[in-house]
């Protein structure tokens, strides 16, 4: 199935799903550029080991990445996990398995922007989810919400850190503000948990990835506007996120 969309030699970018300390000492997300070496019979992919200048970058087994494939049929993305490292005929490769479905990359909607945004969150009640599904904002209580920090966001979802682990597939109520068109815009959104797990060496903290649900076009466009405006500011200031 994968070979219908991806072929050996296709270029790709591996984007770390956790924030790390970058060479300049700042906190950010590392991106590696490489290419597809082979497609295995079981659907796993062999990727060329990424390099920095002339140095091989040995990525850890078990580490996860958001991958953007630049194939002959367009741009596709998926989440992958490194399951092995190999050397064959003098070529160093990574073996990765897909942990999400491969889908066409919608640049405007799914570009992930690194940020630090305070938020409040809790699991939704069934009544709240039913209301959101009908396009009605209905909140039972804000008292049980806990604090979290959004670390990247797109028009399709977000990744945030919290001190609570959530069940995958559960629905969350998220509350945060973004600067949009010169003013602080409040957002109250429903989101489905795609992943929730502990963060290595950070006891009691959890990384959560969620997909926005029941979001209207105008709200999505406001989030995208925020991303575009912030990216433009960063380019103007000579920053590279």
N, C-alpha and C positions, 0 to 999 in steps of 0.2 A: 504493500500500500504506500509506504513512504517513498519508494523509488518512483512513483508517479509524479512526485513533486520535487524531489531532491535527488541530485546526482553527484557522484565523486567529482571533486574539483570545484564544487560550488563554494563561494566565499560565505563566511558567517561571522557573527559577533557573539561572544559569550559574555553575558552581563551578570555579575555576581548578585545573588539574592539577599546577601547580608552586607551591611556597611563595614568597611575596613579602614585602617589608617593608611592613607595614600603616601607615596614617597615624599611629598612636600609637607607631611605632618598633619594634613587636614583629614577630616572624616568624610568618607564618600563611598561610592560604589565603583569597583574596578571592572573595566571592560577589556576583553582579550579578542584580538582578531586572528582568525585562522581559516581553515577550509575543511571540507569533507574529504576523507581519505578513502573510505569504503562503507558500503551498506551491508551489514551482516544478514544472514538468513533469518535470524530470529527478530529482525526489526531494529536491533541496536545499531548505532552508528559508530564508526571509527573516525575520529577527528585528528587532524595533524596537531601535535603538541604545540601550543602557542609559543612564540618567541618574542623576546624583547631585545632589540638589537641583535646580538649573536648568541644570547643566552636562552636556553630552554626554560620555560616556566612550567614546573611540575605541579599540576593541580591535584588537590587531595581527593582520594577516593571517598565517596559519600557526599562531596560538595555539590550544591545545586546551582543551576544557572538558567537565566532567561536567554534563549537563543533566537537570534534573527538570522534566517537563511536567505541569501540572495541567489535565488535559483533562476533557471531559464524561464520558469512560469510565473515569476513574480517574487514578492517578498513574503516569507512565511515565518511564523514564530511558534515556539513551544518551550515548555520548561523541561529541563533534562537533569539527570543525576549521573555523576561520574561513577562507574562501577569497576573500571579496570584501567591499567596502563600497560602498554605493550611496546615491544621493539621488534620490527619485522623488516628484514633486508636493510638494516641500518636506518629505518624510519621509526621515529618515536611517535606513538599515537595514544589518544585517550579513547576508551570505549564508554559510550554514554547510552543510557536508556531514557526514553521519553516518559515523563511523569504527568504530562498533560497532552491533550490532543493537539495535533498540528493544524493551524488555521491561518488563513490569509491575513496578513498584517494590515490593519487599518491605521495608517500613520497618524491621522488627526485624532482618532479616538484612543489608541492604545500606546502612544508614546509615553513612557514613564518618566516623570520629572522628579528629581531628588529634591526633597524639601524637609523642613522641620516645622510641623504645624501641630499645635496642641489640639486635642479633641476630647470628647466625652463619648462613652459607648456603653451599651448593655444589650442583652438579648431582647428581641422583640416578643411581645405577646402575640397570640393568634389573632386577637382583635385588631391590633395595630397592623399586622401584616395584611390582613383582609382589607383594611382601609387603604393602605398604600397601594395595593393591587388595583384598587378602583380609582386611584389618583386623588385620594382624600388624605390630608395630613391629620392623623389622629394619635394623640399622645396620652397615655394613661398617667404616667408620672416620669419626672426627670430625676427623682431623688436617688434612685438606685444606680445611676450611671457612674462609671469609673473613668479615671483619667487615662489617656493614651497619647501617643505621639505618632503622627503620620510621618513616614520617612520617604515615601514616594507616592505619587498620585498620577492618574491618567483619567481620560474621559470614561474609561470602562471600569475602574476600580482603584484600590489603593492598598498599600502595605503599611501596617502600623505596629508599634510595639506597645505592649501593655503588661500589667502584672497579673493578668488572668488569661487562662487558656480557654479557648472556645471549641465546641464540637464542630467538626467539619460538616458542612451542609446546613448549619444553623443560621438563622437570620438575625442580623444585628441592626440596632438603631444607632446611627452615627451623627454626632453634632460637632460642627467645626466652622471656622470662618476663614475666608480667603479674600485678599484684596482684588477686587474686580472693578475695572473702569474707575479707579480712584477712590473707591469706598470699600469698607469691610462688608462683605456679603456673607450672611449666615446660611449654612447648609444643614438640612436635617434629612438624612438619606437612609434608605434601607439597603443592606448589603448582605450577600451570602458568603459564608466562610468557605474558602477554597483550601486553606491550610492554616493550622495553628500549632506551633511547636516551640519548645524551649530554645533559648539562644545559648550557644556554647560559651562557657566561662562567665555567664551573666545569670547567676542563680535567681530564680523568681521572676524572670522577665521572659516574655513570649513574643515571637514574631508571628504576625497574622496577615494573611493575604485574603482580600475579599473582592467580590465583584458586585458593583452597584446593580440593584434590582429596582424595577418600577420607576426608573429615572426618566423624566421627560426631556425632550430635545433641548429646550431652552436651558435647563439646569446643566445638562452635559456640556453645552456650548459655553456656558459661563466658566466651567472648570477648565475647558480647553483654552478659553480666553486668558484665564489666569496663567496657565502654563506658557502660552505664547508671550505674554507680557513679561513674565519673569525671565524667560530665555532671552528675550530682546535686551533686558536690562543687563543680564550676565555678559552677553556679547559686547555691549557697549562699554562695560566695565573691564573687559578683557578677561573675564572668568570663564573657565571651562568646566562644566559639570559633567 
